[in-house]
Amino acid sequence: MNDSLLETRTLPLYQKRILITTPRNYASRFAAEIINYGGIPVIVPTIETCYLSSYEILDNCLKNITTFNYIAFTSRNGINAVISRIETLNLPLSCLDNCQLIAIGKDAEKLEELGLKVSILPQEPSPQGIVSELAKIPQIAQQTILVPIPEVIGISEPDIVPKFITALQTLNLKITVVNAYQTRGLDASLYPVEMDLVEQGKIDIIAFSSTAEIESFLQIVKNTPIPKNCLIACFGPYTASNAKKLGLTVDIIGKDYHSFRGFVQAITDYLATSLSTEIYA
């Protein structure tokens, strides 16, 4: 969206305060898209990613990387963790050339920026999309696959990864699941000002990009109800489904969930449709 010559008040999200709960390392990209559309991002990371206390298991896998046919990355954090450990172990980045790398959505760009080849980029940018692509490969059974995942601390483990592993098992793959980083909830005391805005009804939209963010957010607000005028937006159908299971009413679901731009566009489209409905009601 090229808004360089547009007045702020003509932009589709003008004066809309959008609270984003995505982790800090993603927040700048998400916030930038909201700003480009004229909105006001209120940044409240409800989860953070951290180092593991021990990398012995992951390191052992990387030292024996030639034993794996595939590495399936389900997040950019997983990519960053693996690359960091390769550097720490003084292994050449080219050691990953021995495997076929799988990534979803924009995460593939991170690997390509490093000069690595992404062999599988699912059309559906989700763990289930990875399974669908692997299922098309002849003689996939008994192939070896490394799956770096987060160790979840302080919140329930979202069902996306367990379902992913179960789906991989139906293909008769030899699966090695390894913790590559921690995901943990953040404390409510970090955000007294932002939570006051929510309680006062001054937040127009709360935008969630993962189930873990939702659960941690609900722990932060505890029993405080979300005002009815505040819309709930979810990055895609998986997040939306889990949001509903956690008791939220979801108003907006991203359709083009390859990027934050697609998510913001979904929010914009919803508001435009709602405005049209009000005008012609």
Steps between C-alpha positions, in 0.01 A plus 500: 500500500661830385371768736783751458268758341191423707382697800485286812129562540428347160664169591266207577609444862512867594459548879460127559698377798608142439653303785748241375619214717764353270849440646743790500710364213193503273332812638690759295390344170139469613492854642650642179217352293239648735667841478509477119123463505458795735441307822655545844677184620497432874776247553442247778710186443332237716760231435873504446755259361805413708809281499483145631685407818672222305557444129653155531227319305472759221877524471527125466247505217690775320832319537332202332297699251582263214270242657195713414330521163285799598484784752151642552495853640160607633616849606769759440605457864585139424712612206681761708569250778646239265716755317625636834602154621675420171706817544572421867619150406721648225331284241481627141157626401537280195444197726129566449544431129490131591129534588194618318381808688132569554365840607164675495398844377746785540726282718647355181649841419720477811660179372540639149666815637763270649558337164316181593261321268142444609393172342138507616291816538139389560223682320311501829736680742439276800626177656213317331621645171838334564328164552302542179815566298691208653208269428550565127855365505539138382666268750482760779453221756805435717665825396657685795381844604623740769234725653628788720222616735464731803505389861188668637526648852222651713219448249337195347664359192286596199365198314648602165839331549363176654251473213784561255707219650201265496437582134865433414472163670224400259759529220723246678788744522783451747444813709744668737334778698742728685458813712682790337385795715256591777167674468373649825221731610577852619382659824202735522704754699680599180191660347294705750446791258406279207259291709333820619435588135334161450282534810398855404384386156767702320637207300311440176652165405709233671703308241631154589749314283524177704314295759777543757456878479129464570543279805765727648286808429205343682727432797602866497144636493381222736130547569474844342252479210604633161271794408236415239617778269843334473531271199704179511715420196694177440783443254342190347244224552713288737551789739133598466383148580705491819388852594141379491590199714645745754170686513562793267264626233707536184395777262782498245695206356789553261467322166837580343702393802839504331591834657403775743403713201237244411374503859473879505323492164244258648438745785464785251256302283286410802475861614418619148222241471363591843499870408315429176243295688443784749461756220240297313319358802 
